[in-house]
């Protein structure tokens, strides 16, 4: 592994020394592609070598899964206990949690699984510490809570770099890029919308993955990094936010200094909390719920009354087909039609099909074959 890391460091140093301009863009694209490929290889090796690890195989449950990511001893276990009542061991020393500890939080009708994982350290993406097991759990999350504390708030960038190196893209939509290999004709670039990438940059990047003939379609713009991510193909795109714990241990002036430092470093507003005292726990729950993009749909039996007490929790953008799959594995195959009351239809009780997209607070009646 050290050989791969040495190569990565050398290439990153060369990249840092190279100023970006039109003349160097092709070379920079090639360097970035090489680095990405080597990092992906290093992470893949680490994941394969881990074998999962005892305690690291956790079945996802509920409406969504949240993973608490942070350095050792930032208070992940205390936060899990506060949010869910789960008894994860708490101690004022590093690596108290050596396995993944799951808990469940009920909030606004949603059942949200929360996972407390061992603390990340620098080099985790390459397999250092428990990184090789932990990264696999993080990649499967629906949302990440990046937890710092008042004693290491200045190191948010280290955690973000580990996640980035592991192929995890935070708060970023997946670029709409299609790379279709062809047997001949070289690399052809097609764009829908404005695209700053030059064809020579694209060819240089794809050549690092031995793609010499391909049709590349980009919708909505893309950077070199976006193209590289599409070429590698193993990236995951996960929403996240930053919370700073233990704010009850410092004065207001220090809290503001930490908050401002994080905003200046990475351009995001952190949530200032105390898991021990419960400060801003409702705000944290709201942020989790909102980041997950939950909606409520109320189910109505055919010729019956809608259940307005217990909504079904779904994700924004869900269709009638998605709801059918969530309710019963046979509902899609037995589906006849559905009726909807709410903002997603033009008139109450409108008849719709499986592709119909539901809006928050819609009432839905599904009619199936018996």
Secondary structure, 3 states (H helix, E strand, C coil): CHHHHHHHHHHHHHHHHCCCCCCCHHHHHHHHHHHHHHHHHHHHHHHHHHCCCCCCCCCCCCCEEEEEEECCCCCHHHHHHHHHCCCCCCCCCCCCCCCCEEEEEEECCEEEEEEECCCCCCCHHHCCCCHHHHHHHHHCCCEEEEEEECCCHHHHHHHHHHHHHCCEEECCCCCEEEEEECCCCCEEEEEECCCCCCHHHHHHHHHCCCCCCEEEEEECCCCHHHHHHHHHCCCEEEEEEEEEECHHHCCHHHHHHHHHHHHHHHCCCCEECECCCCECHHHHHHHHHHHCCEEEEEEECCCCCECCCCCEEEECCCEHHHHHHHHCCCHHHHEEEEEEECCCCCCCCEEECCCCECCCCCEEEEEECC
